[in-house]
Amino acid sequence: MNEVVGRDDLLLVTLDTLRFDVAEELAAAGRIPHLARHLPDGRWEKRHAPGSFTYASHQAIFAGFLPTPAVPGPHPRLFAARFGGSETTADRTFVYDTPDLVSGLAAAGYRTVCLGGVGFFNRRGALGSVLPGLFQESHWEPEFGVASATSFEAQVERAEKVVAGLEPDQRLFLFVNVAALHQPNWFHLPGATRDAGDSRATHAAALEYVDRHIGRLFAAASSRRRCFTIVCSDHGTAYGDDGWTGHRLGHEVVWTVPYAHFFLENGTAR
């Protein structure tokens, strides 16, 4: 990462609440072709989330604690704040002297931009301002939020405008919190109704919706130079699994998440 930071642009996409089992099944079935073409060997990596709900998980992610491989470690991290005694900071880790990755990248010359999705990024109150407040520039509007059936399309359109407005030599760290998979998501499945509510099937349909538009995001992010990209979930969510519903709880479907990182070469097509 010490070679990547300063040379490439960086893109971090959190697919909010995406379950590993759903992501894995859709990739195997060819239902998310635009994501799958960039996954190593076409497969998601199984990891453990650093938190069981959006706020906690993103605080950890922005501190350099990305989802951890779901096998015994230790696992060296890509990014880490300088911290005495850290067992997961290695020679290839990008180490920064600020308290969080966002400010660490800003100190390295990056323009840091947040495209919020769920309520923890909406700046409508003190709590919703903490995470976007880490960035030099942040965007949120109702069209990006959980109640919008076209939320990801709106976020992608804003990302394209952000990238187009940058000076050619300005490095970019772009973060996108994708709200489409979060409840409510019933409207992404044709024939589903509000009364029937959300389900594992509507969750899967929401991921298919994201996949149909993520090529535009990848194209924008790599339009100026190579882009190191991380796509992952911040936590999963339960749909009646063993009697559990939702997240901020300790069920396996909440703690187990999909993860991938890869390079988008300059000029990646939609």
FENZIQUI-V571470 format. One record per helix or strand of 2 or more residues. SS is the DSSP state (@ for helix, = for strand). FROM is the first residue (numbers start at 0). TO is the last residue. Records with the same first field share a line. If there is no record, write none. Layout:
SS->FROM-TO ; FROM-TO
This chain:
=->7-14 ; 44-47 ; 67-68 ; 78-80 ; 93-95 ; 109-114 ; 136-138 ; 170-177 ; 226-231 ; 237-240 ; 243-245 ; 255-263
@->19-27 ; 32-35 ; 39-41 ; 53-61 ; 100-106 ; 118-120 ; 126-129 ; 131-133 ; 141-143 ; 150-163 ; 185-187 ; 199-220 ; 251-254
